[in-house]
Amino acid sequence: MNLSSTEAADLLIDNARDIPSFRVLDVRVNSVQIPDVVQILERWIGERWIGERGRTRYVAVTGMHGVSESREDAYFREVLDHADLVIADGMPLVWMGRFHGHKQMKRRACGPELFEVFCRETGSKYRHFFYGGAPGLPIWSHEACRSATAYELREPIVRPFVR
């Protein structure tokens, strides 16, 4: 199945848990590529605008290290378990996906690349803002994106990541 087709995405996005996935150390990893994720995010944003679901969704971008850490860190495990999408940011997870029969997984889905592609593909269609992260990171990211792109950014909100 190629998730990139609009028909397949329409069928699968209605329930995030139905998006093709595999398990690694009992963590669900969705077998999607960056173009698929952009399409899914746009669909979810559209649903919020027309009030179909009205719930918040989130994407976890993790590699094998994150999957391993989730075995020892119950809070992080919960974050991964409740994510609407868990995408493979590392070739070991891509290789595991291929091993489990998800041949469409060609490369990792790096978080910063996903953000850059999403902003480039959607242009000024949406407003973007940065929240949290390491000290200075939201401001640095905001400035880097503002100088390099034409999309609309909100001022960053600087708050530490707290459990």
N, CA, C and O of each residue as an XYZ file, in Angstrom:
652
protein
N       0.848     -1.185      0.000
C       0.000      0.000      0.000
C       0.883      1.234      0.000
O       1.825      1.316      0.789
N       0.604      2.180     -0.855
C       1.349      3.427     -0.903
C       0.501      4.522     -0.279
O      -0.472      4.975     -0.881
N       0.861      4.943      0.908
C       0.087      5.930      1.656
C       0.063      7.285      0.973
O      -0.800      8.108      1.281
N       0.976      7.537      0.065
C       1.050      8.839     -0.576
C      -0.158      9.148     -1.444
O      -0.406     10.317     -1.736
N      -0.902      8.168     -1.858
C      -2.072      8.450     -2.681
C      -3.173      9.057     -1.828
O      -3.361      8.663     -0.677
N      -3.895     10.010     -2.385
C      -4.952     10.704     -1.655
C      -6.021      9.734     -1.186
O      -6.505      9.857     -0.061
N      -6.399      8.783     -2.008
C      -7.432      7.815     -1.619
C      -7.026      7.033     -0.381
O      -7.807      6.898      0.561
N      -5.819      6.525     -0.386
C      -5.359      5.742      0.757
C      -5.293      6.614      2.002
O      -5.687      6.181      3.085
N      -4.800      7.831      1.858
C      -4.701      8.726      3.010
C      -6.082      9.040      3.565
O      -6.259      9.077      4.783
N      -7.062      9.266      2.700
C      -8.418      9.547      3.171
C      -8.957      8.383      3.996
O      -9.623      8.595      5.009
N      -8.677      7.172      3.571
C      -9.168      6.011      4.302
C      -8.452      5.838      5.627
O      -9.067      5.468      6.627
N      -7.154      6.105      5.639
C      -6.348      5.782      6.806
C      -6.303      6.878      7.858
O      -6.136      6.587      9.043
N      -6.448      8.119      7.453
C      -6.264      9.216      8.385
C      -7.435      9.348      9.340
O      -7.285      9.938     10.410
N      -8.587      8.820      8.989
C      -9.728      8.937      9.875
C      -9.422      8.359     11.252
O      -9.914      8.871     12.258
N      -8.634      7.325     11.311
C      -8.223      6.770     12.579
C      -6.711      6.623     12.552
O      -6.180      5.773     11.836
N      -6.017      7.442     13.322
C      -4.556      7.450     13.293
C      -3.977      6.072     13.568
O      -2.919      5.729     13.040
N      -4.647      5.292     14.373
C      -4.143      3.952     14.697
C      -4.221      3.013     13.488
O      -3.606      1.946     13.498
N      -4.966      3.396     12.451
C      -5.066      2.566     11.256
C      -3.955      2.846     10.245
O      -3.829      2.122      9.257
N      -3.160      3.870     10.472
C      -2.049      4.156      9.563
C      -1.052      3.008      9.697
O      -0.731      2.605     10.815
N      -0.557      2.475      8.581
C       0.347      1.323      8.654
C       1.476      1.533      9.659
O       2.099      2.593      9.721
N       1.713      0.484     10.440
C       2.748      0.579     11.466
C       3.323     -0.795     11.745
O       2.815     -1.813     11.275
N       4.390     -0.799     12.517
C       5.017     -2.030     12.987
C       5.473     -1.759     14.417
O       5.464     -0.612     14.862
N       5.861     -2.780     15.123
C       6.278     -2.605     16.518
C       7.752     -2.971     16.666
O       8.235     -3.956     16.106
N       8.449     -2.136     17.444
C       9.837     -2.395     17.804
C       9.927     -2.273     19.318
O       9.636     -1.214     19.876
N      10.327     -3.340     19.979
C      10.353     -3.387     21.449
C       9.019     -2.918     22.012
O       8.968     -2.195     23.007
N       7.961     -3.334     21.371
C       6.582     -3.035     21.743
C       6.197     -1.559     21.605
O       5.213     -1.122     22.202
N       6.952     -0.797     20.835
C       6.605      0.595     20.533
C       6.104      0.636     19.093
O       6.752      0.113     18.186
N       4.936      1.267     18.890
C       4.388      1.424     17.540
C       5.195      2.477     16.784
O       5.440      3.571     17.293
N       5.603      2.134     15.565
C       6.267      3.076     14.663
C       5.475      3.055     13.365
O       5.272      1.994     12.774
N       5.026      4.229     12.919
C       4.245      4.282     11.677
C       5.165      4.250     10.470
O       6.216      4.890     10.455
N       4.758      3.501      9.463
C       5.577      3.357      8.258
C       5.179      4.424      7.237
O       4.537      4.145      6.224
N       5.587      5.656      7.548
C       5.281      6.795      6.689
C       6.567      7.525      6.343
O       7.569      7.430      7.052
N       6.517      8.244      5.253
C       7.617      9.083      4.823
C       7.174     10.546      4.945
O       5.995     10.817      5.171
N       8.098     11.472      4.798
C       7.785     12.883      5.011
C       6.613     13.368      4.163
O       5.745     14.050      4.708
N       6.526     13.063      2.868
C       5.350     13.525      2.108
C       4.031     12.997      2.685
O       3.018     13.696      2.662
N       4.045     11.769      3.199
C       2.850     11.206      3.834
C       2.482     12.007      5.077
O       1.314     12.327      5.293
N       3.479     12.327      5.887
C       3.225     13.053      7.131
C       2.672     14.443      6.830
O       1.752     14.900      7.509
N       3.219     15.118      5.824
C       2.706     16.441      5.446
C       1.232     16.333      5.078
O       0.422     17.158      5.502
N       0.886     15.336      4.305
C      -0.506     15.121      3.895
C      -1.404     14.840      5.105
O      -2.517     15.359      5.197
N      -0.916     14.024      6.016
C      -1.685     13.703      7.216
C      -1.879     14.943      8.079
O      -2.982     15.197      8.564
N      -0.818     15.713      8.273
C      -0.930     16.930      9.089
C      -1.929     17.909      8.486
O      -2.727     18.508      9.207
N      -1.888     18.070      7.179
C      -2.853     18.974      6.534
C      -4.276     18.489      6.739
O      -5.183     19.290      6.966
N      -4.471     17.199      6.661
C      -5.811     16.653      6.879
C      -6.278     16.917      8.305
O      -7.424     17.307      8.530
N      -5.381     16.702      9.266
C      -5.740     16.935     10.663
C      -6.030     18.407     10.934
O      -6.959     18.734     11.671
N      -5.245     19.285     10.345
C      -5.500     20.721     10.506
C      -6.855     21.066      9.926
O      -7.618     21.814     10.537
N      -7.166     20.530      8.751
C      -8.466     20.769      8.128
C      -9.611     20.290      8.987
O     -10.649     20.948      9.064
N      -9.439     19.160      9.631
C     -10.481     18.635     10.516
C     -10.734     19.588     11.681
O     -11.879     19.788     12.087
N      -9.692     20.162     12.204
C      -9.877     21.100     13.326
C     -10.598     22.351     12.861
O     -11.436     22.891     13.583
N     -10.278     22.816     11.654
C     -10.900     24.044     11.153
C     -12.388     23.861     10.921
O     -13.172     24.777     11.170
N     -12.784     22.692     10.449
C     -14.212     22.503     10.179
C     -14.923     21.845     11.357
O     -16.106     21.512     11.277
N     -14.192     21.665     12.440
C     -14.806     21.185     13.674
C     -15.215     19.726     13.679
O     -16.048     19.319     14.489
N     -14.640     18.929     12.782
C     -15.020     17.514     12.745
C     -14.619     16.764     14.008
O     -15.377     15.934     14.510
N     -13.448     17.052     14.513
C     -12.970     16.292     15.660
C     -12.622     17.188     16.840
O     -12.938     16.852     17.981
N     -11.986     18.306     16.588
C     -11.684     19.265     17.630
C     -10.731     18.779     18.709
O     -10.744     19.312     19.819
N      -9.917     17.794     18.417
C      -8.976     17.339     19.434
C      -7.544     17.618     18.986
O      -7.262     17.723     17.793
N      -6.681     17.731     19.928
C      -5.272     17.983     19.634
C      -4.592     16.671     19.275
O      -4.881     15.622     19.851
N      -3.695     16.753     18.323
C      -2.911     15.584     17.925
C      -1.436     15.935     18.009
O      -1.070     17.110     17.984
N      -0.596     14.925     18.107
C       0.839     15.198     18.058
C       1.584     14.053     17.402
O       1.130     12.910     17.359
N       2.764     14.425     16.889
C       3.646     13.497     16.199
C       4.908     13.353     17.033
O       5.500     14.350     17.447
N       5.320     12.121     17.278
C       6.587     11.855     17.966
C       7.599     11.432     16.907
O       7.352     10.513     16.127
N       8.713     12.101     16.893
C       9.799     11.780     15.961
C      10.891     11.140     16.807
O      11.475     11.791     17.672
N      11.164      9.865     16.554
C      12.134      9.164     17.404
C      12.964      8.182     16.600
O      12.577      7.732     15.521
N      14.097      7.874     17.155
C      14.972      6.855     16.587
C      15.028      5.661     17.519
O      14.260      5.565     18.476
N      15.932      4.766     17.232
C      16.062      3.558     18.043
C      16.445      3.900     19.480
O      16.038      3.204     20.410
N      17.214      4.951     19.668
C      17.588      5.361     21.025
C      16.341      5.708     21.841
O      16.221      5.301     22.997
N      15.413      6.461     21.241
C      14.173      6.814     21.929
C      13.343      5.594     22.262
O      12.776      5.494     23.350
N      13.271      4.665     21.322
C      12.530      3.425     21.568
C      13.164      2.679     22.748
O      12.450      2.192     23.625
N      14.497      2.588     22.776
C      15.190      1.913     23.878
C      14.970      2.634     25.196
O      14.718      1.993     26.216
N      15.060      3.964     25.191
C      14.860      4.746     26.409
C      13.451      4.556     26.967
O      13.247      4.591     28.180
N      12.487      4.357     26.079
C      11.105      4.223     26.540
C      10.897      2.957     27.367
O       9.890      2.835     28.064
N      11.824      2.027     27.298
C      11.727      0.805     28.114
C      12.032      1.105     29.576
O      11.528      0.427     30.471
N      12.858      2.120     29.818
C      13.262      2.471     31.185
C      12.527      3.693     31.717
O      12.424      3.880     32.929
N      12.021      4.518     30.824
C      11.378      5.776     31.212
C       9.880      5.681     30.915
O       9.452      5.844     29.773
N       9.103      5.419     31.941
C       7.661      5.200     31.771
C       6.957      6.429     31.200
O       6.019      6.300     30.413
N       7.408      7.616     31.595
C       6.786      8.838     31.077
C       7.015      8.946     29.566
O       6.081      9.229     28.816
N       8.246      8.722     29.124
C       8.544      8.806     27.699
C       7.796      7.714     26.934
O       7.341      7.940     25.812
N       7.672      6.560     27.525
C       6.915      5.473     26.903
C       5.465      5.895     26.683
O       4.873      5.606     25.643
N       4.909      6.575     27.666
C       3.538      7.067     27.562
C       3.413      8.099     26.438
O       2.420      8.112     25.711
N       4.416      8.954     26.302
C       4.422      9.942     25.218
C       4.358      9.226     23.875
O       3.552      9.585     23.016
N       5.202      8.216     23.690
C       5.201      7.474     22.422
C       3.894      6.709     22.227
O       3.344      6.685     21.126
N       3.404      6.091     23.283
C       2.170      5.300     23.175
C       0.964      6.150     22.798
O       0.068      5.670     22.103
N       0.925      7.401     23.241
C      -0.234      8.254     22.989
C      -0.090      9.151     21.758
O      -1.029      9.861     21.398
N       1.074      9.126     21.115
C       1.276      9.943     19.907
C       0.354      9.445     18.797
O       0.105      8.245     18.673
N      -0.143     10.375     17.999
C      -0.981      9.988     16.867
C      -0.144      9.397     15.748
O      -0.602      8.528     15.005
N       1.074      9.871     15.636
C       2.039      9.303     14.694
C       3.370      9.170     15.420
O       3.765     10.064     16.168
N       4.050      8.076     15.204
C       5.425      7.911     15.670
C       6.227      7.646     14.410
O       6.060      6.616     13.756
N       7.107      8.595     14.074
C       7.831      8.445     12.814
C       9.299      8.133     13.060
O       9.885      8.557     14.056
N       9.875      7.384     12.134
C      11.226      6.846     12.260
C      12.276      7.890     11.887
O      12.456      8.219     10.715
N      12.959      8.401     12.896
C      14.069      9.324     12.668
C      15.370      8.568     12.906
O      16.090      8.825     13.871
N      15.648      7.655     12.027
C      16.865      6.864     12.127
C      16.755      5.634     11.245
O      15.699      5.007     11.157
N      17.845      5.304     10.603
C      17.821      4.176      9.678
C      17.565      2.832     10.359
O      16.942      1.974      9.734
N      18.002      2.589     11.594
C      17.657      1.294     12.195
C      16.145      1.049     12.239
O      15.700     -0.075     12.011
N      15.350      2.087     12.529
C      13.898      1.897     12.520
C      13.373      1.701     11.097
O      12.422      0.948     10.886
N      13.978      2.364     10.136
C      13.580      2.156      8.735
C      13.884      0.717      8.330
O      13.061      0.063      7.689
N      15.054      0.229      8.700
C      15.411     -1.156      8.380
C      14.443     -2.134      9.039
O      14.049     -3.128      8.430
N      14.062     -1.850     10.281
C      13.092     -2.721     10.965
C      11.739     -2.678     10.244
O      11.065     -3.701     10.121
N      11.348     -1.494      9.771
C      10.101     -1.378      9.013
C      10.141     -2.221      7.756
O       9.185     -2.929      7.440
N      11.249     -2.142      7.044
C      11.393     -2.964      5.829
C      11.351     -4.451      6.180
O      10.730     -5.248      5.477
N      12.016     -4.813      7.274
C      12.014     -6.202      7.725
C      10.587     -6.680      7.989
O      10.256     -7.836      7.723
N       9.753     -5.798      8.507
C       8.356     -6.131      8.803
C       7.452     -5.986      7.583
O       6.229     -6.046      7.705
N       8.051     -5.795      6.400
C       7.267     -5.776      5.174
C       6.860     -4.405      4.663
O       6.125     -4.323      3.678
N       7.299     -3.348      5.279
C       6.935     -1.981      4.861
C       8.004     -1.459      3.894
O       8.822     -0.609      4.246
N       7.974     -1.983      2.684
C       9.006     -1.689      1.688
C       8.998     -0.239      1.224
O       9.986      0.230      0.659
N       7.876      0.496      1.458
C       7.799      1.886      1.038
C       8.688      2.789      1.899
O       8.911      3.948      1.549
N       9.188      2.277      3.002
C      10.065      3.067      3.856
C      11.449      3.120      3.214
O      12.216      2.159      3.279
N      11.749      4.239      2.604
C      13.014      4.388      1.888
C      14.074      5.096      2.713
O      15.264      4.806      2.590
N      13.627      6.048      3.575
C      14.583      6.833      4.347
C      13.942      7.289      5.646
O      12.728      7.197      5.828
N      14.779      7.778      6.537
C      14.282      8.264      7.823
C      13.496      9.553      7.642
O      13.621     10.229      6.621
N      12.699      9.883      8.624
C      11.892     11.110      8.598
C      12.392     12.022      9.708
O      11.833     12.044     10.804
N      13.422     12.755      9.424
C      14.070     13.643     10.391
C      13.139     14.799     10.775
O      12.549     15.433      9.899
N      13.004     15.074     12.060
C      12.104     16.117     12.544
C      12.322     17.484     11.926
O      11.370     18.071     11.412
N      13.550     18.022     11.956
C      13.775     19.336     11.344
C      13.474     19.347      9.843
O      12.963     20.337      9.319
N      13.786     18.258      9.162
C      13.468     18.178      7.734
C      11.956     18.153      7.521
O      11.448     18.795      6.601
N      11.238     17.417      8.365
C       9.782     17.394      8.272
C       9.220     18.800      8.433
O       8.363     19.221      7.656
N       9.699     19.526      9.440
C       9.211     20.878      9.676
C       9.498     21.776      8.473
O       8.629     22.528      8.033
N      10.710     21.695      7.948
C      11.096     22.529      6.803
C      10.261     22.188      5.575
O       9.796     23.090      4.878
N      10.063     20.904      5.298
C       9.258     20.487      4.141
C       7.803     20.905      4.336
O       7.168     21.384      3.396
N       7.271     20.729      5.536
C       5.888     21.126      5.796
C       5.696     22.619      5.530
O       4.737     23.024      4.873
N       6.611     23.423      6.043
C       6.490     24.873      5.852
C       6.645     25.255      4.379
O       5.925     26.119      3.878
N       7.570     24.619      3.703
C       7.777     24.921      2.284
C       6.566     24.498      1.451
O       6.119     25.236      0.573
N       6.038     23.296      1.735
C       4.912     22.771      0.951
C       3.611     23.535      1.198
O       2.793     23.684      0.290
N       3.425     24.013      2.418
C       2.160     24.665      2.746
C       2.234     26.182      2.645
O       1.211     26.860      2.738
N       3.439     26.721      2.456
C       3.595     28.165      2.287
C       2.996     28.955      3.431
O       3.190     28.618      4.600
N       2.276     29.997      3.096
C       1.695     30.860      4.134
C       0.284     30.406      4.522
O      -0.470     31.164      5.133
N      -0.061     29.196      4.173
C      -1.382     28.654      4.476
C      -1.660     28.582      5.982
O      -2.805     28.724      6.412
N      -0.610     28.361      6.779
C      -0.737     28.235      8.226
C       0.261     29.162      8.912
O       1.247     29.588      8.311
N      -0.011     29.467     10.181
C       0.934     30.225     11.006
C       1.712     29.226     11.842
O       1.177     28.198     12.257
N       2.967     29.530     12.082
C       3.844     28.621     12.821
C       4.419     29.342     14.023
O       4.737     30.529     13.951
N       4.553     28.625     15.127
C       5.230     29.194     16.281
C       6.032     28.112     16.971
O       5.778     26.919     16.806
N       6.998     28.552     17.742
C       7.891     27.641     18.435
C       7.618     27.725     19.926
O       7.455     28.813     20.478
N       7.569     26.580     20.567
C       7.263     26.518     21.984
C       8.248     25.597     22.671
O       8.438     24.457     22.247
N       8.876     26.084     23.731
C       9.714     25.241     24.575
C      11.058     24.890     23.986
O      11.538     25.546     23.062
N      11.653     23.861     24.522
C      12.953     23.410     24.071
C      14.070     23.908     24.971
O      13.820     24.520     26.009
N      15.289     23.643     24.570
C      16.458     24.069     25.332
C      16.528     25.596     25.348
O      15.997     26.245     24.447
N      17.168     26.171     26.350
C      17.276     27.634     26.417
C      17.834     28.210     25.114
O      18.879     27.781     24.624
N      17.123     29.178     24.574
C      17.553     29.848     23.348
C      17.127     29.179     22.061
O      17.119     29.821     21.011
N      16.769     27.894     22.111
C      16.436     27.169     20.891
C      15.194     27.700     20.184
O      15.235     27.864     18.964
N      14.089     27.979     20.882
C      12.920     28.510     20.159
C      13.219     29.837     19.453
O      12.759     30.074     18.336
N      13.991     30.694     20.117
C      14.323     31.993     19.505
C      15.238     31.786     18.309
O      15.025     32.394     17.260
N      16.255     30.939     18.447
C      17.158     30.671     17.337
C      16.396     30.070     16.154
O      16.589     30.490     15.013
N      15.535     29.091     16.424
C      14.749     28.456     15.356
C      13.839     29.468     14.676
O      13.716     29.483     13.451
N      13.211     30.300     15.470
C      12.315     31.335     14.943
C      13.071     32.265     13.998
O      12.614     32.541     12.888
N      14.221     32.742     14.441
C      15.009     33.673     13.621
C      15.520     32.995     12.351
O      15.496     33.598     11.277
N      15.978     31.756     12.463
C      16.492     31.036     11.294
C      15.395     30.846     10.253
O      15.630     31.040      9.061
N      14.197     30.468     10.698
C      13.093     30.252      9.769
C      12.599     31.563      9.177
O      12.267     31.624      7.993
N      12.548     32.612      9.991
C      12.059     33.891      9.485
C      12.979     34.439      8.396
O      12.506     35.012      7.414
N      14.284     34.266      8.566
C      15.213     34.804      7.580
C      15.279     33.949      6.314
O      15.674     34.446      5.259
N      14.902     32.677      6.403
C      15.061     31.770      5.271
C      13.769     31.475      4.515
O      13.813     30.856      3.451
N      12.624     31.901      5.038
C      11.365     31.510      4.417
C      10.402     32.673      4.322
O      10.645     33.760      4.846
N       9.304     32.413      3.640
C       8.281     33.440      3.477
C       7.033     33.126      4.286
O       6.057     33.872      4.207
N       7.032     32.059      5.053
C       5.819     31.731      5.775
C       5.705     32.540      7.060
O       6.695     33.076      7.557
N       4.503     32.622      7.587
C       4.212     33.468      8.740
C       4.573     32.765     10.042
O       4.157     31.633     10.293
N       5.348     33.453     10.856
C       5.760     32.914     12.148
C       5.244     33.795     13.265
O       5.234     35.019     13.139
N       4.822     33.194     14.339
C       4.465     33.914     15.555
C       5.718     34.010     16.419
O       6.657     33.231     16.255
N       5.723     34.956     17.323
C       6.859     35.081     18.230
C       7.003     33.790     19.032
O       6.003     33.172     19.398
N       8.243     33.379     19.308
C       8.430     32.128     20.054
C       7.996     32.264     21.510
O       8.089     33.340     22.100
N       7.530     31.176     22.069
C       7.192     31.101     23.484
C       8.291     30.287     24.146
O       8.468     29.111     23.830
N       9.014     30.887     25.040
C      10.146     30.221     25.654
C       9.734     29.688     27.027
O       9.520     30.450     27.969
N       9.629     28.386     27.113
C       9.313     27.708     28.369
C      10.164     26.451     28.407
O      10.340     25.798     27.379
N      10.681     26.106     29.542
C      11.475     24.867     29.616
C      10.583     23.648     29.482
O       9.399     23.685     29.814
N      11.165     22.578     28.996
C      10.454     21.309     28.929
C      10.394     20.752     30.346
O      11.426     20.525     30.977
N       9.202     20.539     30.830
C       9.024     20.056     32.204
C       8.121     18.841     32.182
O       7.163     18.795     31.410
N       8.402     17.888     32.992
C       7.546     16.712     33.105
C       6.421     16.968     34.031
O       5.590     16.087     34.253
